[in-house]
Amino acid sequence: MFIIIYNKNIIVSKALEGGCRLGLINHVRELRARDRLSQSELAQMIGASRQTIAMIERGDYAPSVVLALKIAVIFKEPVERVFALDDA
């Protein structure tokens, strides 16, 4: 479901029948293995904790835009290659 705010009025519209439910998928684990980085090394490079990287890889945490962009830069990949929306 999308919420559109216009002139302080809230209009709710359905994107799809039954609402729009999209999940975040990521390829952090695969890219990290490709580049032979540990979770701790990646975390240090982007200014996060190892636990944050572990949660991102498990899909338990959706990173901020800034964190997602930092991860993409480290892997030299477009952010869309690292993170994507998937029907859940």
LUMDO-840117 format. One line per field, with one value per residue: residue number from 1; residue in three letters; x, y, z of N, C-alpha, C in turn. Coordinates in Angstrom, 2 decimals. Example, Ala and Ser with C-alpha at 12.3 -4.5 7.8 and 13.67 -1.06 7.14 Angstrom:
num (1  2) $
residuo (Ala  Ser) $
n.X (13.19  12.85) $
n.Y (-5.69  -2.25) $
n.Z (7.80  7.08) $
ca.X (12.30  13.67) $
ca.Y (-4.50  -1.06) $
ca.Z (7.80  7.14) $
c.X (13.20  12.90) $
c.Y (-3.30  0.03) $
c.Z (7.80  7.87) $
***
This chain:
num (1  2  3  4  5  6  7  8  9  10  11  12  13  14  15  16  17  18  19  20  21  22  23  24  25  26  27  28  29  30  31  32  33  34  35  36  37  38  39  40  41  42  43  44  45  46  47  48  49  50  51  52  53  54  55  56  57  58  59  60  61  62  63  64  65  66  67  68  69  70  71  72  73  74  75  76  77  78  79  80  81  82  83  84  85  86  87  88) $
residuo (Met  Phe  Ile  Ile  Ile  Tyr  Asn  Lys  Asn  Ile  Ile  Val  Ser  Lys  Ala  Leu  Glu  Gly  Gly  Cys  Arg  Leu  Gly  Leu  Ile  Asn  His  Val  Arg  Glu  Leu  Arg  Ala  Arg  Asp  Arg  Leu  Ser  Gln  Ser  Glu  Leu  Ala  Gln  Met  Ile  Gly  Ala  Ser  Arg  Gln  Thr  Ile  Ala  Met  Ile  Glu  Arg  Gly  Asp  Tyr  Ala  Pro  Ser  Val  Val  Leu  Ala  Leu  Lys  Ile  Ala  Val  Ile  Phe  Lys  Glu  Pro  Val  Glu  Arg  Val  Phe  Ala  Leu  Asp  Asp  Ala) $
n.X (0.85  0.56  1.24  0.28  1.15  -0.36  -0.73  -1.15  -3.19  -4.01  -3.90  -4.79  -3.90  -4.33  -1.71  -1.60  -4.02  -5.10  -3.01  0.45  3.18  6.41  9.58  12.96  15.77  19.17  22.61  24.86  26.37  27.31  28.80  30.66  32.05  33.07  34.91  36.56  36.27  35.90  33.09  33.69  35.76  34.41  32.50  34.13  35.12  32.90  32.05  30.40  29.01  30.10  27.97  25.85  26.35  26.02  23.27  22.16  22.90  21.43  18.93  17.53  17.69  17.19  19.29  20.15  19.82  22.26  24.09  23.64  24.51  27.23  28.08  27.67  29.56  31.97  31.94  32.09  29.85  26.62  24.05  21.65  22.42  23.33  21.27  17.77  14.22  11.79  8.94  7.17) $
n.Y (-1.17  2.19  5.39  8.57  11.85  14.90  18.28  18.18  16.35  12.97  10.44  7.24  4.62  1.58  -0.35  -2.82  -5.47  -6.33  -5.03  -3.91  -5.85  -5.95  -7.42  -7.05  -8.14  -9.32  -9.40  -9.46  -11.35  -13.10  -11.34  -10.45  -12.82  -13.24  -11.14  -11.86  -10.94  -10.60  -10.50  -8.69  -7.14  -5.92  -4.50  -2.69  -1.18  0.24  1.55  0.30  -2.22  -5.64  -7.24  -5.87  -6.30  -9.08  -9.25  -7.90  -9.64  -11.94  -10.98  -9.78  -7.15  -4.05  -1.99  1.51  4.03  5.32  3.49  1.28  2.35  2.78  0.12  -0.83  0.73  -0.26  -2.85  -2.21  -2.14  -1.47  -0.18  -1.48  -3.99  -5.08  -4.81  -5.45  -5.24  -7.68  -9.68  -10.57) $
n.Z (0.00  -0.81  0.56  -0.01  0.50  0.33  0.39  3.19  3.41  3.65  1.37  0.66  -1.40  -3.20  -4.47  -5.65  -5.93  -2.79  -1.62  -1.65  -1.23  -0.72  -0.41  0.79  -0.90  -0.92  -2.04  -0.53  0.96  -1.07  -2.69  -0.85  -0.35  -2.91  -3.06  -1.05  1.62  5.12  7.41  9.42  8.24  6.07  7.53  8.97  6.85  5.99  8.20  10.11  12.34  12.82  13.47  12.29  9.57  9.49  10.13  7.93  5.84  6.57  6.12  8.10  8.63  7.13  5.45  5.79  3.24  2.85  4.00  2.31  -0.13  0.47  0.79  -1.82  -3.20  -2.12  -3.19  -5.81  -7.48  -8.95  -6.84  -7.24  -7.98  -5.67  -3.78  -3.92  -4.61  -3.91  -4.59  -1.76) $
ca.X (0.00  1.31  0.63  0.65  0.82  -0.53  -1.39  -1.49  -4.24  -3.43  -4.69  -4.25  -4.33  -3.76  -0.86  -2.03  -5.13  -4.61  -1.87  1.75  4.10  7.70  10.65  14.29  16.74  20.50  23.68  26.04  27.19  27.97  29.80  31.72  32.84  33.78  36.03  37.31  36.19  35.14  32.07  34.38  36.47  33.41  31.93  35.11  35.25  31.72  31.74  29.29  29.47  30.03  26.61  25.00  26.57  25.38  21.82  21.83  23.03  20.31  17.66  16.87  17.88  17.27  20.21  19.80  20.29  23.70  24.83  23.52  25.40  28.61  28.34  27.77  30.84  33.02  31.91  32.18  28.64  25.48  23.29  20.60  23.03  23.54  19.97  16.62  12.91  11.25  7.62  7.25) $
ca.Y (0.00  3.43  6.54  9.80  13.03  16.04  19.37  17.70  15.34  11.66  9.64  5.89  3.89  0.24  -0.53  -4.09  -6.04  -6.85  -4.24  -4.17  -6.36  -6.21  -7.68  -6.67  -9.22  -8.76  -10.30  -9.05  -12.52  -13.58  -10.35  -10.45  -14.02  -12.98  -10.24  -12.45  -10.06  -11.09  -9.56  -7.63  -6.26  -5.10  -3.58  -1.64  -0.34  1.11  2.21  -0.38  -3.34  -6.96  -7.72  -5.24  -7.02  -10.39  -9.06  -7.57  -10.87  -12.82  -10.36  -9.32  -5.70  -3.30  -0.88  2.85  4.32  5.65  2.25  0.49  2.95  2.49  -1.28  -0.92  1.32  -1.20  -3.97  -1.65  -2.60  -0.57  -0.57  -2.41  -5.33  -5.54  -4.84  -5.37  -5.57  -8.94  -9.98  -11.43) $
ca.Z (0.00  -0.88  1.20  -0.70  1.30  -0.54  1.10  4.52  3.34  3.37  0.44  0.62  -2.59  -3.34  -5.65  -6.20  -5.18  -1.53  -1.16  -2.25  -0.21  -1.32  0.53  0.33  -1.03  -1.11  -2.48  0.23  1.30  -2.28  -3.11  0.16  -0.62  -4.16  -2.78  0.06  2.79  6.27  7.86  10.18  7.31  5.38  8.52  9.24  5.65  5.83  9.47  10.78  13.17  12.20  13.69  11.28  8.31  9.65  10.05  6.54  5.06  6.91  5.76  9.33  8.75  5.88  5.70  5.32  1.87  2.92  4.21  1.09  -1.13  0.86  0.47  -3.27  -3.60  -1.75  -4.14  -7.17  -8.16  -8.75  -5.65  -7.67  -8.07  -4.31  -3.10  -4.83  -4.05  -4.40  -4.05  -0.58) $
c.X (0.89  0.55  1.17  0.23  0.80  -1.32  -1.95  -2.69  -3.59  -4.41  -4.04  -4.80  -3.66  -2.92  -1.27  -3.23  -4.57  -3.41  -0.58  2.70  5.40  8.74  11.98  15.16  18.11  21.49  24.98  26.94  27.98  29.08  30.97  32.63  33.68  35.04  36.88  37.41  35.44  34.05  32.71  35.11  35.50  32.82  32.86  35.20  34.08  31.31  30.53  29.87  29.36  28.62  25.64  25.13  25.89  23.86  21.37  21.85  21.88  18.97  16.88  16.94  17.98  18.16  19.64  20.31  21.79  24.52  24.79  24.45  26.87  28.99  28.52  29.10  31.99  33.10  32.04  31.05  27.56  24.65  22.19  21.12  23.20  22.20  18.85  15.34  12.41  9.86  7.75  5.93) $
c.Y (1.24  4.52  7.78  10.97  14.24  17.10  18.94  16.75  14.02  10.88  8.27  5.18  2.53  0.18  -1.80  -4.58  -6.69  -6.09  -4.69  -4.62  -6.75  -6.42  -7.28  -7.92  -8.58  -9.85  -9.98  -10.24  -13.02  -12.63  -10.29  -11.65  -13.83  -12.16  -10.69  -11.50  -10.76  -10.08  -8.40  -6.64  -5.34  -4.06  -2.41  -0.66  0.63  1.80  1.62  -1.49  -4.64  -7.51  -7.13  -5.96  -8.38  -10.27  -8.71  -8.84  -11.85  -12.27  -9.87  -7.81  -5.08  -2.08  0.44  3.02  4.58  4.38  1.37  1.03  2.70  1.06  -1.46  -0.37  0.36  -2.34  -3.52  -2.18  -1.54  -1.08  -1.57  -3.83  -5.93  -5.73  -4.71  -5.68  -6.85  -9.13  -10.95  -12.12) $
c.Z (0.00  -0.14  0.52  0.17  0.38  0.21  2.45  4.55  2.99  2.50  0.37  -0.61  -2.63  -4.60  -6.39  -5.40  -3.92  -0.99  -1.81  -1.16  -0.90  -0.24  -0.07  0.26  -1.24  -1.49  -1.75  0.51  0.08  -2.73  -2.13  -0.04  -1.89  -3.92  -1.60  1.26  3.91  6.60  8.60  9.27  6.58  6.32  8.80  8.07  5.51  7.12  10.18  11.66  12.38  12.32  12.67  9.95  8.37  9.52  8.64  5.70  5.32  6.47  6.95  9.50  7.37  6.12  5.22  3.90  1.88  3.09  2.97  -0.01  -0.81  0.51  -1.03  -3.78  -3.29  -2.76  -5.59  -8.06  -8.00  -7.56  -6.01  -7.82  -6.68  -3.59  -4.14  -4.06  -4.71  -3.81  -2.89  -0.33) $
***
